[in-house]
Amino acid sequence: MAAHGGSEGVQRDAEVSDLGGEPAQGVCFLAAGAVFFDDSAQVGVAVEGGSAESGAGRDVIEGENQSFERPFGHADPGDMFAWAGATASWPNRTDPGGSRGLDDYFTRDFARNIGAEIMGRNKFGPQRGPWRDHEWEGWWGDEPPFHTPVFVVTHHERPSFALSDTTFHFVDGDPATVLERAREAAHGKDVRLGGGATIIRQFLDADLVDTLHVAVSEVELGAGSRLWDSPEELDDRFDHEVVPSSSGVTHHLFWQR
C-alpha cells in the first residue's frame, strides 16, 4: 500500500469541498470508494469537464454540502455508481440478471482478499470537530458492508465499537502509522483505502499505495472533493493503463513501479 504524506502527515477532518468554483469530474467510489494496499486501491470517479477517456478536467469523489441526508453532498450516488449497480455482481441487487464483462469483474473483485479498511472521518459521517455524542455509528445501519476491522482517521478519537462482523476504530496518526495498525488487523490480507479524496491523496503522497483502480464516469458534478487535476499526475510513479468499458465508464489502472 502506498501514499506520500509530507512533513505534516495526514490532514484529517478536512472539509468535503476543496475545488472552489471550478468544474470537477465526479469520482464514483464503488461501495463508497476504495484504495487497496496489498497494497492496492480502488476508486470510482465522475467527470467534471472533458471526457472520461482523455482524463481532461478534474476527478471528484464527493459533491459539496455533505449532510446526514446526503452522504455524497450534492452528487447523486445513483448516477455515480450506475455502472456498478447494473452488474450481475452488485451486492445490493434484488433481481436476477445484470451485466457481465469488465464492469462486473471489478465489482466482483472489490471485496476479494480484503482484511481491513482505512477511511477518512468524512466517509464515516458528516460531523466535524469533537464528537458531541457517540450515538452516530455510520451510514450503514446494523450490518455495515465491510466485514473487517475499519480504521477511521480523525483528530478526535472515540472508543471502538462493533456492528455485526465490522469493528470501527478511531485513530489519529500519520499514514504509515495507521497503515501499520491496519496491516496487523488484516492478518496477511490486503488493506483497502476507502476514501474520501483527502485520505487517498495523503496515502498517495506518502507513497504507500501499491495498486489503484479508478473508474471515471461521465457525470458532471461542477465542484466537490478532488482526487487530482489529471490521472497523468501519477505516471511518474505508476504504470498506468486506460481501459474503456461499453457502459461508458473508463477504468484507470495503476501499479506502482
C-alpha positions in Angstrom: 0.0 0.0 0.0 1.4 3.4 -0.6 0.9 7.2 0.0 3.2 10.2 0.4 2.4 12.3 3.5 5.0 15.1 3.8 6.1 16.7 7.0 2.6 17.4 8.3 1.4 13.8 7.9 -2.3 13.2 7.3 -4.6 16.2 7.0 -7.6 14.8 8.8 -11.2 16.1 9.1 -10.9 18.3 6.0 -13.9 19.9 4.5 -15.6 17.9 1.8 -15.1 20.6 -0.9 -11.7 21.8 -2.0 -12.4 22.8 -5.6 -13.6 26.4 -5.2 -15.9 27.3 -8.1 -14.0 25.3 -10.8 -15.7 22.4 -12.6 -14.8 18.9 -11.3 -15.0 15.4 -12.6 -17.1 13.4 -10.1 -15.3 10.4 -8.7 -17.6 7.4 -8.2 -16.5 5.2 -5.4 -17.6 1.6 -5.6 -19.1 0.9 -2.3 -18.1 4.4 -1.3 -14.7 4.1 -2.7 -11.5 2.2 -2.0 -7.8 2.0 -2.2 -6.2 -1.3 -1.7 -2.9 -1.8 0.0 -1.7 -5.2 -1.0 -1.2 -2.9 -1.1 -3.8 -1.5 -3.6 -6.6 0.9 -4.2 -9.9 1.0 -6.0 -11.8 4.3 -6.6 -14.7 5.4 -8.6 -14.9 8.9 -10.0 -17.1 11.1 -12.2 -16.1 13.5 -14.9 -16.3 17.2 -14.2 -15.1 18.5 -17.6 -13.5 17.0 -20.6 -14.1 13.3 -21.2 -13.6 10.1 -19.2 -11.2 8.7 -21.8 -9.0 11.7 -22.0 -9.0 12.4 -18.3 -9.3 16.1 -19.0 -10.9 18.2 -16.3 -10.8 17.1 -12.6 -11.9 13.9 -11.0 -14.1 14.4 -7.9 -15.1 11.8 -5.4 -17.9 13.5 -3.4 -20.0 16.6 -4.0 -20.4 19.7 -1.8 -22.5 20.2 1.3 -22.5 16.8 2.8 -25.2 16.2 5.4 -26.9 13.3 7.3 -29.4 13.0 4.5 -26.8 13.3 1.6 -23.6 11.4 2.3 -22.2 12.4 -1.1 -23.3 16.0 -0.8 -25.0 17.4 -4.0 -23.7 14.4 -6.0 -26.2 11.6 -6.8 -24.6 8.2 -5.9 -27.2 6.6 -8.1 -25.7 8.3 -11.1 -22.1 7.9 -10.0 -22.4 4.1 -9.3 -24.8 3.2 -12.1 -22.1 1.3 -13.9 -21.5 -1.0 -10.9 -25.2 -1.2 -9.9 -26.0 -2.6 -13.4 -23.7 -5.6 -13.0 -24.6 -9.1 -12.0 -22.2 -9.0 -9.0 -23.6 -5.8 -7.5 -24.1 -6.8 -3.8 -27.4 -4.9 -3.4 -29.1 -6.5 -6.4 -32.6 -7.7 -5.6 -33.5 -9.1 -9.0 -31.7 -11.7 -11.2 -29.7 -10.7 -14.2 -27.2 -7.8 -14.5 -24.4 -7.3 -16.9 -21.2 -9.3 -17.2 -17.9 -8.3 -18.6 -15.3 -5.7 -17.4 -17.5 -3.7 -15.0 -18.8 -6.9 -13.4 -15.3 -8.2 -12.9 -14.2 -5.1 -11.0 -17.5 -5.1 -8.9 -16.9 -8.7 -8.1 -13.3 -8.2 -7.2 -13.9 -5.3 -4.9 -14.0 -7.3 -1.7 -11.6 -10.1 -2.6 -8.9 -10.8 0.0 -9.6 -7.6 2.0 -8.7 -7.9 5.7 -9.1 -4.3 6.8 -10.2 -0.8 5.6 -8.9 2.7 6.2 -11.3 5.6 5.7 -11.4 9.3 6.5 -13.8 10.7 9.0 -16.0 12.3 6.4 -16.7 8.9 4.9 -17.9 7.7 8.3 -20.2 10.7 8.9 -20.9 14.4 8.4 -19.9 15.6 11.8 -16.9 18.0 12.2 -14.8 18.7 15.3 -15.1 16.9 18.7 -17.8 14.2 19.0 -20.8 15.6 20.7 -22.0 12.1 21.5 -21.4 8.6 20.4 -24.8 7.7 19.1 -23.8 8.1 15.4 -22.4 4.8 14.2 -22.1 5.4 10.5 -24.3 5.5 7.4 -24.7 1.7 7.1 -27.1 0.5 9.8 -26.6 -2.6 11.9 -25.0 -4.6 9.0 -22.1 -2.5 7.6 -20.8 -3.8 4.2 -17.1 -4.0 5.3 -17.0 -7.3 7.3 -13.5 -6.4 8.5 -11.9 -4.0 11.0 -12.2 -0.4 9.8 -9.8 2.4 10.9 -11.4 5.9 10.8 -8.7 8.5 10.6 -9.6 11.6 12.7 -8.1 14.2 15.1 -10.9 13.3 17.5 -10.7 9.8 18.7 -13.6 7.8 20.3 -14.0 4.3 21.7 -14.1 1.4 19.2 -17.4 -0.4 18.6 -18.6 -3.4 16.7 -21.6 -3.8 14.4 -22.1 -7.3 13.2 -18.7 -8.5 11.9 -17.3 -5.0 11.4 -15.4 -3.2 14.1 -14.7 0.6 13.8 -11.5 2.0 15.4 -10.9 5.8 15.5 -7.2 6.7 15.1 -5.1 9.8 15.0 -1.8 9.2 13.2 0.3 9.7 10.1 -0.4 7.4 7.1 2.4 5.0 7.8 1.3 4.5 11.4 -2.3 4.0 10.5 -1.3 1.6 7.8 0.8 -0.5 10.2 -2.2 -0.9 12.5 -4.5 -1.9 9.7 -2.0 -4.4 8.3 -1.7 -6.0 11.7 -5.5 -6.3 11.9 -5.7 -7.7 8.3 -3.6 -10.8 9.2 -1.9 -11.1 5.9 -4.7 -9.9 3.7 -4.9 -6.7 1.7 -5.8 -3.3 3.3 -8.3 -1.2 1.3 -8.2 2.6 1.5 -11.8 3.6 1.3 -11.7 7.3 0.8 -12.6 10.1 0.6 -10.4 12.1 -1.7 -8.3 13.8 1.0 -7.3 10.5 2.7 -6.5 8.9 -0.7 -4.3 11.8 -1.7 -2.4 11.6 1.7 -1.6 8.0 1.2 -0.6 8.5 -2.4 1.6 11.4 -1.3 3.2 9.2 1.3 4.0 6.6 -1.4 2.0 3.9 0.4 -0.3 2.7 -2.4 0.8 -0.3 -4.4 -2.1 -0.6 -6.9 -5.0 1.7 -7.7 -8.2 1.3 -9.8 -10.2 4.5 -10.6 -13.5 4.2 -12.5 -14.3 7.5 -14.2 -18.0 8.1 -15.1 -19.4 10.8 -17.4 -21.2 12.5 -14.6 -20.7 16.3 -14.2 -20.6 17.5 -10.6 -19.3 21.0 -11.1 -17.5 21.0 -7.7 -16.6 18.7 -4.9 -13.7 16.9 -3.3 -10.9 16.5 -5.9 -8.8 13.4 -6.4 -6.5 15.0 -8.9 -6.3 17.5 -11.8 -5.3 14.7 -14.2 -4.6 11.0 -13.8 -1.3 11.6 -15.6 -0.1 13.1 -12.3 0.7 9.6 -11.2 2.5 8.4 -14.3 6.0 9.2 -12.9 5.5 6.6 -10.1 2.9 4.2 -11.5 2.4 2.1 -14.7 -0.9 3.3 -16.0 -3.4 1.6 -18.3 -6.7 3.1 -19.5 -9.5 0.7 -20.4 -12.9 2.0 -21.6 -16.0 -0.1 -20.9 -19.1 -0.5 -23.0 -21.1 1.1 -20.2 -19.3 4.4 -20.8 -17.1 4.2 -17.7 -13.4 4.4 -18.2 -11.2 2.3 -15.9 -7.8 3.7 -15.0 -5.4 1.0 -13.6 -2.2 1.9 -11.7 0.6 -0.3 -10.5 3.5 1.2 -8.5 6.8 0.8 -10.3 
